[in-house]
Amino acid sequence: MAVITNVATPASGGGVFLLSAPGDVYDLVISNNAGQTAFLGTSSRVTSSNGCPIPNGQSIKLTGQGAGSTTDLYVVVAGGAASGTVGYVLTTPR
Amino acid sequence: MTSRSIYTPVGAAPVQVYTPATVGTPHVVVYNNGPATVYLGGAGVTSTSGLALPPRTEVNFSNGVNAIYAAAGGVTVSGTATTNLTAAATGGLTSNISVGTTANFAAGNLVQVGTANTAEVGTIASIPDSTHLTLAAAVVYDHRAGATVATVTGASTGTVKTVAGTS
């Protein structure tokens, strides 16, 4: 089992690249400590309207990802908050 | 703690798959129960912007205070082959479907079974005889005899299961 941790600093404007997942099947926990709701998406075009919301201080867990799916993840924060972090823990292989 | 399960068909247009409860601490698990990747996000979600959820995978929102929408890329009926079920197909069980004819169908074809809210897309694994198509996986929904079976292209419809509750 390999565990990778990383952080990305949210910024205003387009989505910030968060991670490019490996080809293996993986689990992923994404935690939002950016001070405002964060929104996840698969391209830099992610916005607070089309992205998947994570409330501040909360995390989501994705299970069984990979296997040829779109694997790039981008994040943007409501209001373009410039402080705080969005982090993740990626676990592979299962 | 209470919870409930809901199945929602997903097409090209965003559809709301989860509405958070207004009391307690809402939580939700969103599971992609369909054959294609669906994308989760807000009301403006598209297949090029949302969070990708491949088939047979799930995402757990331990504090799901926001509404969640889903979208897929839509589907086009190709018109090369069309028939109807001659016997009902049971969701989760039936992969060998009975049809009026297998003419113009081929192994590997994508086929849409049913219409409207219970339409779903599967892949023909084999054609055992002139009145049966064997799909790669059992249908997700129940389909009555007479339901349309047609080849499609660009298939990316999906089905999302949400298990939501409060604690």
Contacts between the chains, C-beta under 8 A, distances in Angstrom:
chain1	res1	chain2	res2	distance
A	37	B	66	7.2
A	39	B	41	7.2
A	39	B	42	7.2
A	40	B	41	8.0
A	40	B	51	4.6
A	41	B	41	6.4
A	41	B	49	4.9
A	41	B	50	5.6
A	41	B	51	6.0
A	42	B	39	7.0
A	42	B	48	7.3
A	42	B	49	6.9
A	42	B	50	6.7
A	42	B	51	6.7
A	42	B	52	5.0
A	43	B	48	5.9
A	43	B	49	5.9
A	45	B	48	6.9
A	45	B	49	5.2
A	46	B	41	7.8
A	46	B	49	5.6
A	46	B	50	7.9
A	47	B	42	8.0
A	47	B	44	7.1
A	47	B	49	7.4
A	48	B	42	6.7
A	49	B	41	7.8
A	49	B	42	4.9
A	49	B	43	6.4
A	49	B	44	3.7
A	50	B	41	4.7
A	50	B	42	5.7
A	50	B	44	4.2
A	50	B	45	4.7
A	50	B	46	6.1
A	50	B	49	4.1
A	50	B	50	6.0
A	51	B	41	5.0
A	51	B	42	6.3
A	51	B	45	7.7
A	51	B	49	7.0
A	51	B	50	6.9
A	51	B	51	7.1
A	52	B	40	4.5
A	52	B	41	4.8
A	52	B	42	7.7
A	52	B	45	7.8
A	52	B	50	6.1
A	52	B	51	3.7
A	52	B	59	7.9
A	52	B	68	7.1
A	53	B	41	7.8
A	53	B	42	6.6
A	53	B	66	4.0
A	53	B	68	7.6
A	54	B	61	7.9
A	55	B	63	5.8
A	55	B	65	5.4
A	55	B	66	6.9
A	58	B	61	7.8
A	58	B	62	6.6
A	58	B	63	4.5
A	59	B	62	6.8
A	60	B	59	5.7
A	60	B	60	6.4
A	60	B	61	5.3
A	60	B	62	7.4
A	61	B	59	6.8
A	61	B	60	4.4
A	61	B	62	7.7
A	62	B	53	7.7
A	62	B	57	6.9
A	62	B	58	7.4
A	62	B	59	4.7
A	62	B	60	7.9
A	63	B	57	6.1
A	63	B	58	5.1
A	63	B	59	7.4
A	63	B	60	7.2
A	64	B	54	7.8
A	64	B	56	6.5
A	64	B	57	4.1
A	64	B	58	7.0
A	65	B	54	6.6
A	65	B	57	5.7
A	66	B	54	7.6
A	67	B	54	6.3
A	68	B	54	7.6
A	69	B	37	5.7
A	69	B	52	5.5
A	69	B	54	3.8
A	69	B	57	7.9
A	70	B	37	7.0
A	70	B	52	4.4
A	71	B	52	7.9
A	73	B	51	7.5
